[in-house]
Amino acid sequence: MATPTHSHPYKPILYDRSYHRVWIFGQRCHHGATGTILTLAGALGLILMAHDWKDRALWFVRGSQEK
């Protein structure tokens, strides 16, 4: 039974800078899939910001915030 010669700490998202590759939970995401994921994440972030826009003054206030 072969054992790995090197061990990497488990990371859910891994980016290889030298080859510009992304792995999510061990599965390599190609450019199109990665772009789609980033676009959806960005769109979700914008939707959440728009939903919470009325409370924007409280976004970075420290503490438990009564509201």
PyMOL Python script that loads the backbone (N, CA, C, O; Angstrom):
from pymol import cmd

cmd.read_pdbstr("""\
ATOM      1  N   MET A   1       0.834  -1.167   0.000  1.00  0.00           N
ATOM      2  CA  MET A   1       0.000   0.000   0.000  1.00  0.00           C
ATOM      3  C   MET A   1       0.889   1.245   0.000  1.00  0.00           C
ATOM      4  O   MET A   1       1.753   1.402   0.863  1.00  0.00           O
ATOM      5  N   ALA A   2       0.674   2.101  -0.949  1.00  0.00           N
ATOM      6  CA  ALA A   2       1.499   3.302  -1.063  1.00  0.00           C
ATOM      7  C   ALA A   2       1.012   4.382  -0.106  1.00  0.00           C
ATOM      8  O   ALA A   2      -0.190   4.559   0.093  1.00  0.00           O
ATOM      9  N   THR A   3       1.958   5.095   0.479  1.00  0.00           N
ATOM     10  CA  THR A   3       1.613   6.221   1.333  1.00  0.00           C
ATOM     11  C   THR A   3       2.096   7.499   0.668  1.00  0.00           C
ATOM     12  O   THR A   3       3.108   7.492  -0.031  1.00  0.00           O
ATOM     13  N   PRO A   4       1.384   8.588   0.879  1.00  0.00           N
ATOM     14  CA  PRO A   4       1.813   9.832   0.256  1.00  0.00           C
ATOM     15  C   PRO A   4       3.177  10.260   0.772  1.00  0.00           C
ATOM     16  O   PRO A   4       3.488  10.085   1.950  1.00  0.00           O
ATOM     17  N   THR A   5       3.988  10.822  -0.114  1.00  0.00           N
ATOM     18  CA  THR A   5       5.323  11.263   0.283  1.00  0.00           C
ATOM     19  C   THR A   5       5.282  12.623   0.946  1.00  0.00           C
ATOM     20  O   THR A   5       6.237  13.014   1.616  1.00  0.00           O
ATOM     21  N   HIS A   6       4.199  13.344   0.772  1.00  0.00           N
ATOM     22  CA  HIS A   6       4.065  14.639   1.419  1.00  0.00           C
ATOM     23  C   HIS A   6       2.634  14.784   1.926  1.00  0.00           C
ATOM     24  O   HIS A   6       1.700  14.208   1.367  1.00  0.00           O
ATOM     25  N   SER A   7       2.485  15.542   2.965  1.00  0.00           N
ATOM     26  CA  SER A   7       1.137  15.745   3.491  1.00  0.00           C
ATOM     27  C   SER A   7       0.822  17.235   3.465  1.00  0.00           C
ATOM     28  O   SER A   7       1.661  18.078   3.782  1.00  0.00           O
ATOM     29  N   HIS A   8      -0.383  17.525   3.086  1.00  0.00           N
ATOM     30  CA  HIS A   8      -0.856  18.899   3.070  1.00  0.00           C
ATOM     31  C   HIS A   8      -1.963  19.020   4.104  1.00  0.00           C
ATOM     32  O   HIS A   8      -2.791  18.120   4.243  1.00  0.00           O
ATOM     33  N   PRO A   9      -1.977  20.129   4.828  1.00  0.00           N
ATOM     34  CA  PRO A   9      -3.100  20.319   5.738  1.00  0.00           C
ATOM     35  C   PRO A   9      -4.388  20.460   4.933  1.00  0.00           C
ATOM     36  O   PRO A   9      -4.390  21.067   3.862  1.00  0.00           O
ATOM     37  N   TYR A  10      -5.468  19.907   5.441  1.00  0.00           N
ATOM     38  CA  TYR A  10      -6.731  19.954   4.720  1.00  0.00           C
ATOM     39  C   TYR A  10      -7.265  21.381   4.684  1.00  0.00           C
ATOM     40  O   TYR A  10      -7.388  22.039   5.717  1.00  0.00           O
ATOM     41  N   LYS A  11      -7.573  21.837   3.502  1.00  0.00           N
ATOM     42  CA  LYS A  11      -8.183  23.146   3.308  1.00  0.00           C
ATOM     43  C   LYS A  11      -9.358  22.963   2.365  1.00  0.00           C
ATOM     44  O   LYS A  11      -9.211  22.311   1.331  1.00  0.00           O
ATOM     45  N   PRO A  12     -10.517  23.514   2.687  1.00  0.00           N
ATOM     46  CA  PRO A  12     -11.666  23.349   1.788  1.00  0.00           C
ATOM     47  C   PRO A  12     -11.448  24.040   0.444  1.00  0.00           C
ATOM     48  O   PRO A  12     -11.929  23.560  -0.583  1.00  0.00           O
ATOM     49  N   ILE A  13     -10.731  25.157   0.440  1.00  0.00           N
ATOM     50  CA  ILE A  13     -10.434  25.861  -0.810  1.00  0.00           C
ATOM     51  C   ILE A  13      -8.927  26.021  -0.902  1.00  0.00           C
ATOM     52  O   ILE A  13      -8.293  26.557   0.008  1.00  0.00           O
ATOM     53  N   LEU A  14      -8.363  25.558  -1.992  1.00  0.00           N
ATOM     54  CA  LEU A  14      -6.919  25.619  -2.194  1.00  0.00           C
ATOM     55  C   LEU A  14      -6.631  26.303  -3.520  1.00  0.00           C
ATOM     56  O   LEU A  14      -7.249  25.978  -4.534  1.00  0.00           O
ATOM     57  N   TYR A  15      -5.694  27.251  -3.523  1.00  0.00           N
ATOM     58  CA  TYR A  15      -5.316  27.980  -4.739  1.00  0.00           C
ATOM     59  C   TYR A  15      -3.839  27.762  -5.000  1.00  0.00           C
ATOM     60  O   TYR A  15      -3.011  27.989  -4.117  1.00  0.00           O
ATOM     61  N   ASP A  16      -3.503  27.326  -6.199  1.00  0.00           N
ATOM     62  CA  ASP A  16      -2.122  27.130  -6.614  1.00  0.00           C
ATOM     63  C   ASP A  16      -1.703  28.342  -7.438  1.00  0.00           C
ATOM     64  O   ASP A  16      -2.111  28.483  -8.591  1.00  0.00           O
ATOM     65  N   ARG A  17      -0.894  29.214  -6.851  1.00  0.00           N
ATOM     66  CA  ARG A  17      -0.497  30.457  -7.527  1.00  0.00           C
ATOM     67  C   ARG A  17       0.341  30.211  -8.769  1.00  0.00           C
ATOM     68  O   ARG A  17       0.213  30.938  -9.754  1.00  0.00           O
ATOM     69  N   SER A  18       1.181  29.215  -8.738  1.00  0.00           N
ATOM     70  CA  SER A  18       2.076  29.001  -9.879  1.00  0.00           C
ATOM     71  C   SER A  18       1.316  28.565 -11.135  1.00  0.00           C
ATOM     72  O   SER A  18       1.704  28.929 -12.245  1.00  0.00           O
ATOM     73  N   TYR A  19       0.249  27.796 -10.972  1.00  0.00           N
ATOM     74  CA  TYR A  19      -0.528  27.335 -12.126  1.00  0.00           C
ATOM     75  C   TYR A  19      -1.898  28.010 -12.240  1.00  0.00           C
ATOM     76  O   TYR A  19      -2.653  27.743 -13.174  1.00  0.00           O
ATOM     77  N   HIS A  20      -2.209  28.885 -11.280  1.00  0.00           N
ATOM     78  CA  HIS A  20      -3.502  29.587 -11.270  1.00  0.00           C
ATOM     79  C   HIS A  20      -4.664  28.597 -11.305  1.00  0.00           C
ATOM     80  O   HIS A  20      -5.562  28.695 -12.142  1.00  0.00           O
ATOM     81  N   ARG A  21      -4.625  27.653 -10.389  1.00  0.00           N
ATOM     82  CA  ARG A  21      -5.666  26.629 -10.313  1.00  0.00           C
ATOM     83  C   ARG A  21      -6.343  26.682  -8.952  1.00  0.00           C
ATOM     84  O   ARG A  21      -5.720  27.027  -7.949  1.00  0.00           O
ATOM     85  N   VAL A  22      -7.622  26.336  -8.930  1.00  0.00           N
ATOM     86  CA  VAL A  22      -8.409  26.354  -7.700  1.00  0.00           C
ATOM     87  C   VAL A  22      -9.007  24.970  -7.476  1.00  0.00           C
ATOM     88  O   VAL A  22      -9.521  24.350  -8.406  1.00  0.00           O
ATOM     89  N   TRP A  23      -8.935  24.490  -6.232  1.00  0.00           N
ATOM     90  CA  TRP A  23      -9.590  23.250  -5.836  1.00  0.00           C
ATOM     91  C   TRP A  23     -10.566  23.569  -4.718  1.00  0.00           C
ATOM     92  O   TRP A  23     -10.229  24.298  -3.785  1.00  0.00           O
ATOM     93  N   ILE A  24     -11.772  23.029  -4.807  1.00  0.00           N
ATOM     94  CA  ILE A  24     -12.772  23.180  -3.759  1.00  0.00           C
ATOM     95  C   ILE A  24     -13.122  21.783  -3.266  1.00  0.00           C
ATOM     96  O   ILE A  24     -13.641  20.958  -4.018  1.00  0.00           O
ATOM     97  N   PHE A  25     -12.832  21.531  -1.998  1.00  0.00           N
ATOM     98  CA  PHE A  25     -13.019  20.211  -1.380  1.00  0.00           C
ATOM     99  C   PHE A  25     -12.371  19.102  -2.206  1.00  0.00           C
ATOM    100  O   PHE A  25     -12.955  18.036  -2.400  1.00  0.00           O
ATOM    101  N   GLY A  26     -11.162  19.366  -2.686  1.00  0.00           N
ATOM    102  CA  GLY A  26     -10.399  18.363  -3.407  1.00  0.00           C
ATOM    103  C   GLY A  26     -10.724  18.250  -4.891  1.00  0.00           C
ATOM    104  O   GLY A  26     -10.046  17.515  -5.609  1.00  0.00           O
ATOM    105  N   GLN A  27     -11.727  18.949  -5.361  1.00  0.00           N
ATOM    106  CA  GLN A  27     -12.116  18.890  -6.776  1.00  0.00           C
ATOM    107  C   GLN A  27     -11.620  20.150  -7.481  1.00  0.00           C
ATOM    108  O   GLN A  27     -11.930  21.267  -7.067  1.00  0.00           O
ATOM    109  N   ARG A  28     -10.849  19.959  -8.548  1.00  0.00           N
ATOM    110  CA  ARG A  28     -10.338  21.105  -9.284  1.00  0.00           C
ATOM    111  C   ARG A  28     -11.463  21.807 -10.034  1.00  0.00           C
ATOM    112  O   ARG A  28     -12.256  21.172 -10.728  1.00  0.00           O
ATOM    113  N   CYS A  29     -11.518  23.115  -9.884  1.00  0.00           N
ATOM    114  CA  CYS A  29     -12.496  23.931 -10.605  1.00  0.00           C
ATOM    115  C   CYS A  29     -11.778  24.604 -11.767  1.00  0.00           C
ATOM    116  O   CYS A  29     -10.754  25.260 -11.577  1.00  0.00           O
ATOM    117  N   HIS A  30     -12.304  24.442 -12.936  1.00  0.00           N
ATOM    118  CA  HIS A  30     -11.713  25.066 -14.114  1.00  0.00           C
ATOM    119  C   HIS A  30     -12.162  26.516 -14.189  1.00  0.00           C
ATOM    120  O   HIS A  30     -13.023  26.937 -13.416  1.00  0.00           O
ATOM    121  N   HIS A  31     -11.593  27.285 -15.107  1.00  0.00           N
ATOM    122  CA  HIS A  31     -11.833  28.721 -15.173  1.00  0.00           C
ATOM    123  C   HIS A  31     -13.318  29.077 -15.224  1.00  0.00           C
ATOM    124  O   HIS A  31     -13.759  29.982 -14.517  1.00  0.00           O
ATOM    125  N   GLY A  32     -14.071  28.393 -16.031  1.00  0.00           N
ATOM    126  CA  GLY A  32     -15.494  28.699 -16.154  1.00  0.00           C
ATOM    127  C   GLY A  32     -16.250  28.453 -14.870  1.00  0.00           C
ATOM    128  O   GLY A  32     -17.074  29.268 -14.456  1.00  0.00           O
ATOM    129  N   ALA A  33     -15.965  27.321 -14.237  1.00  0.00           N
ATOM    130  CA  ALA A  33     -16.647  26.995 -12.977  1.00  0.00           C
ATOM    131  C   ALA A  33     -16.234  27.956 -11.871  1.00  0.00           C
ATOM    132  O   ALA A  33     -17.069  28.400 -11.083  1.00  0.00           O
ATOM    133  N   THR A  34     -14.949  28.274 -11.813  1.00  0.00           N
ATOM    134  CA  THR A  34     -14.462  29.207 -10.799  1.00  0.00           C
ATOM    135  C   THR A  34     -15.088  30.577 -11.005  1.00  0.00           C
ATOM    136  O   THR A  34     -15.518  31.216 -10.044  1.00  0.00           O
ATOM    137  N   GLY A  35     -15.141  31.027 -12.238  1.00  0.00           N
ATOM    138  CA  GLY A  35     -15.762  32.319 -12.544  1.00  0.00           C
ATOM    139  C   GLY A  35     -17.229  32.341 -12.161  1.00  0.00           C
ATOM    140  O   GLY A  35     -17.730  33.341 -11.646  1.00  0.00           O
ATOM    141  N   THR A  36     -17.915  31.239 -12.413  1.00  0.00           N
ATOM    142  CA  THR A  36     -19.326  31.151 -12.049  1.00  0.00           C
ATOM    143  C   THR A  36     -19.501  31.225 -10.542  1.00  0.00           C
ATOM    144  O   THR A  36     -20.384  31.929 -10.053  1.00  0.00           O
ATOM    145  N   ILE A  37     -18.674  30.512  -9.806  1.00  0.00           N
ATOM    146  CA  ILE A  37     -18.757  30.517  -8.344  1.00  0.00           C
ATOM    147  C   ILE A  37     -18.491  31.914  -7.803  1.00  0.00           C
ATOM    148  O   ILE A  37     -19.219  32.392  -6.933  1.00  0.00           O
ATOM    149  N   LEU A  38     -17.450  32.573  -8.313  1.00  0.00           N
ATOM    150  CA  LEU A  38     -17.137  33.916  -7.839  1.00  0.00           C
ATOM    151  C   LEU A  38     -18.225  34.911  -8.199  1.00  0.00           C
ATOM    152  O   LEU A  38     -18.537  35.806  -7.413  1.00  0.00           O
ATOM    153  N   THR A  39     -18.805  34.758  -9.388  1.00  0.00           N
ATOM    154  CA  THR A  39     -19.900  35.639  -9.798  1.00  0.00           C
ATOM    155  C   THR A  39     -21.113  35.448  -8.903  1.00  0.00           C
ATOM    156  O   THR A  39     -21.727  36.424  -8.472  1.00  0.00           O
ATOM    157  N   LEU A  40     -21.464  34.194  -8.619  1.00  0.00           N
ATOM    158  CA  LEU A  40     -22.611  33.925  -7.748  1.00  0.00           C
ATOM    159  C   LEU A  40     -22.364  34.439  -6.334  1.00  0.00           C
ATOM    160  O   LEU A  40     -23.261  34.993  -5.699  1.00  0.00           O
ATOM    161  N   ALA A  41     -21.145  34.252  -5.849  1.00  0.00           N
ATOM    162  CA  ALA A  41     -20.816  34.740  -4.508  1.00  0.00           C
ATOM    163  C   ALA A  41     -20.902  36.263  -4.466  1.00  0.00           C
ATOM    164  O   ALA A  41     -21.406  36.838  -3.501  1.00  0.00           O
ATOM    165  N   GLY A  42     -20.408  36.909  -5.519  1.00  0.00           N
ATOM    166  CA  GLY A  42     -20.484  38.361  -5.586  1.00  0.00           C
ATOM    167  C   GLY A  42     -21.919  38.846  -5.674  1.00  0.00           C
ATOM    168  O   GLY A  42     -22.292  39.822  -5.022  1.00  0.00           O
ATOM    169  N   ALA A  43     -22.730  38.164  -6.484  1.00  0.00           N
ATOM    170  CA  ALA A  43     -24.135  38.543  -6.625  1.00  0.00           C
ATOM    171  C   ALA A  43     -24.870  38.340  -5.308  1.00  0.00           C
ATOM    172  O   ALA A  43     -25.696  39.171  -4.930  1.00  0.00           O
ATOM    173  N   LEU A  44     -24.583  37.255  -4.607  1.00  0.00           N
ATOM    174  CA  LEU A  44     -25.216  36.996  -3.319  1.00  0.00           C
ATOM    175  C   LEU A  44     -24.820  38.081  -2.321  1.00  0.00           C
ATOM    176  O   LEU A  44     -25.652  38.565  -1.554  1.00  0.00           O
ATOM    177  N   GLY A  45     -23.549  38.457  -2.339  1.00  0.00           N
ATOM    178  CA  GLY A  45     -23.087  39.518  -1.451  1.00  0.00           C
ATOM    179  C   GLY A  45     -23.799  40.836  -1.735  1.00  0.00           C
ATOM    180  O   GLY A  45     -24.177  41.554  -0.809  1.00  0.00           O
ATOM    181  N   LEU A  46     -23.981  41.152  -3.017  1.00  0.00           N
ATOM    182  CA  LEU A  46     -24.691  42.386  -3.379  1.00  0.00           C
ATOM    183  C   LEU A  46     -26.151  42.332  -2.955  1.00  0.00           C
ATOM    184  O   LEU A  46     -26.702  43.332  -2.496  1.00  0.00           O
ATOM    185  N   ILE A  47     -26.775  41.179  -3.104  1.00  0.00           N
ATOM    186  CA  ILE A  47     -28.169  41.024  -2.683  1.00  0.00           C
ATOM    187  C   ILE A  47     -28.297  41.212  -1.176  1.00  0.00           C
ATOM    188  O   ILE A  47     -29.211  41.889  -0.704  1.00  0.00           O
ATOM    189  N   LEU A  48     -27.377  40.611  -0.423  1.00  0.00           N
ATOM    190  CA  LEU A  48     -27.422  40.765   1.033  1.00  0.00           C
ATOM    191  C   LEU A  48     -27.164  42.204   1.449  1.00  0.00           C
ATOM    192  O   LEU A  48     -27.791  42.698   2.386  1.00  0.00           O
ATOM    193  N   MET A  49     -26.251  42.883   0.764  1.00  0.00           N
ATOM    194  CA  MET A  49     -25.988  44.292   1.064  1.00  0.00           C
ATOM    195  C   MET A  49     -27.225  45.136   0.784  1.00  0.00           C
ATOM    196  O   MET A  49     -27.588  45.993   1.590  1.00  0.00           O
ATOM    197  N   ALA A  50     -27.868  44.902  -0.344  1.00  0.00           N
ATOM    198  CA  ALA A  50     -29.059  45.674  -0.695  1.00  0.00           C
ATOM    199  C   ALA A  50     -30.173  45.427   0.322  1.00  0.00           C
ATOM    200  O   ALA A  50     -30.893  46.351   0.699  1.00  0.00           O
ATOM    201  N   HIS A  51     -30.307  44.190   0.758  1.00  0.00           N
ATOM    202  CA  HIS A  51     -31.335  43.845   1.738  1.00  0.00           C
ATOM    203  C   HIS A  51     -31.098  44.569   3.066  1.00  0.00           C
ATOM    204  O   HIS A  51     -32.052  44.971   3.732  1.00  0.00           O
ATOM    205  N   ASP A  52     -29.844  44.734   3.448  1.00  0.00           N
ATOM    206  CA  ASP A  52     -29.486  45.304   4.749  1.00  0.00           C
ATOM    207  C   ASP A  52     -29.046  46.765   4.637  1.00  0.00           C
ATOM    208  O   ASP A  52     -28.467  47.302   5.582  1.00  0.00           O
ATOM    209  N   TRP A  53     -29.304  47.404   3.523  1.00  0.00           N
ATOM    210  CA  TRP A  53     -28.786  48.749   3.267  1.00  0.00           C
ATOM    211  C   TRP A  53     -29.271  49.757   4.310  1.00  0.00           C
ATOM    212  O   TRP A  53     -28.521  50.662   4.676  1.00  0.00           O
ATOM    213  N   LYS A  54     -30.496  49.623   4.794  1.00  0.00           N
ATOM    214  CA  LYS A  54     -31.032  50.582   5.764  1.00  0.00           C
ATOM    215  C   LYS A  54     -30.234  50.568   7.069  1.00  0.00           C
ATOM    216  O   LYS A  54     -30.254  51.553   7.808  1.00  0.00           O
ATOM    217  N   ASP A  55     -29.545  49.488   7.361  1.00  0.00           N
ATOM    218  CA  ASP A  55     -28.748  49.375   8.588  1.00  0.00           C
ATOM    219  C   ASP A  55     -27.254  49.571   8.334  1.00  0.00           C
ATOM    220  O   ASP A  55     -26.433  49.170   9.159  1.00  0.00           O
ATOM    221  N   ARG A  56     -26.892  50.176   7.214  1.00  0.00           N
ATOM    222  CA  ARG A  56     -25.474  50.292   6.850  1.00  0.00           C
ATOM    223  C   ARG A  56     -24.650  51.060   7.874  1.00  0.00           C
ATOM    224  O   ARG A  56     -23.443  50.839   7.976  1.00  0.00           O
ATOM    225  N   ALA A  57     -25.279  51.964   8.642  1.00  0.00           N
ATOM    226  CA  ALA A  57     -24.544  52.704   9.671  1.00  0.00           C
ATOM    227  C   ALA A  57     -24.062  51.780  10.784  1.00  0.00           C
ATOM    228  O   ALA A  57     -23.134  52.126  11.514  1.00  0.00           O
ATOM    229  N   LEU A  58     -24.674  50.623  10.920  1.00  0.00           N
ATOM    230  CA  LEU A  58     -24.323  49.675  11.983  1.00  0.00           C
ATOM    231  C   LEU A  58     -23.392  48.561  11.511  1.00  0.00           C
ATOM    232  O   LEU A  58     -22.978  47.736  12.325  1.00  0.00           O
ATOM    233  N   TRP A  59     -23.054  48.511  10.243  1.00  0.00           N
ATOM    234  CA  TRP A  59     -22.283  47.389   9.697  1.00  0.00           C
ATOM    235  C   TRP A  59     -20.971  47.141  10.431  1.00  0.00           C
ATOM    236  O   TRP A  59     -20.596  45.990  10.653  1.00  0.00           O
ATOM    237  N   PHE A  60     -20.277  48.196  10.807  1.00  0.00           N
ATOM    238  CA  PHE A  60     -18.947  48.021  11.406  1.00  0.00           C
ATOM    239  C   PHE A  60     -18.897  48.507  12.837  1.00  0.00           C
ATOM    240  O   PHE A  60     -17.811  48.744  13.366  1.00  0.00           O
ATOM    241  N   VAL A  61     -20.058  48.663  13.486  1.00  0.00           N
ATOM    242  CA  VAL A  61     -20.099  49.065  14.874  1.00  0.00           C
ATOM    243  C   VAL A  61     -19.779  47.861  15.744  1.00  0.00           C
ATOM    244  O   VAL A  61     -20.306  46.768  15.533  1.00  0.00           O
ATOM    245  N   ARG A  62     -18.910  48.074  16.721  1.00  0.00           N
ATOM    246  CA  ARG A  62     -18.538  46.983  17.614  1.00  0.00           C
ATOM    247  C   ARG A  62     -19.621  46.742  18.652  1.00  0.00           C
ATOM    248  O   ARG A  62     -20.421  47.629  18.948  1.00  0.00           O
ATOM    249  N   GLY A  63     -19.638  45.562  19.188  1.00  0.00           N
ATOM    250  CA  GLY A  63     -20.581  45.225  20.257  1.00  0.00           C
ATOM    251  C   GLY A  63     -21.746  44.402  19.752  1.00  0.00           C
ATOM    252  O   GLY A  63     -21.828  44.070  18.570  1.00  0.00           O
ATOM    253  N   SER A  64     -22.655  44.075  20.677  1.00  0.00           N
ATOM    254  CA  SER A  64     -23.755  43.181  20.351  1.00  0.00           C
ATOM    255  C   SER A  64     -24.859  43.866  19.559  1.00  0.00           C
ATOM    256  O   SER A  64     -25.638  43.182  18.894  1.00  0.00           O
ATOM    257  N   GLN A  65     -24.954  45.166  19.604  1.00  0.00           N
ATOM    258  CA  GLN A  65     -25.932  45.954  18.857  1.00  0.00           C
ATOM    259  C   GLN A  65     -27.352  45.541  19.227  1.00  0.00           C
ATOM    260  O   GLN A  65     -27.794  44.437  18.909  1.00  0.00           O
ATOM    261  N   GLU A  66     -28.036  46.416  19.880  1.00  0.00           N
ATOM    262  CA  GLU A  66     -29.380  46.165  20.379  1.00  0.00           C
ATOM    263  C   GLU A  66     -30.372  45.839  19.269  1.00  0.00           C
ATOM    264  O   GLU A  66     -31.302  45.066  19.496  1.00  0.00           O
ATOM    265  N   LYS A  67     -30.205  46.397  18.098  1.00  0.00           N
ATOM    266  CA  LYS A  67     -31.158  46.190  16.997  1.00  0.00           C
ATOM    267  C   LYS A  67     -30.967  44.855  16.342  1.00  0.00           C
ATOM    268  O   LYS A  67     -31.685  44.522  15.399  1.00  0.00           O
TER     269      LYS A  67
END
""", "prot")
cmd.dss("prot")
cmd.show_as("cartoon", "prot")
cmd.util.cbc("prot")
cmd.orient("prot")
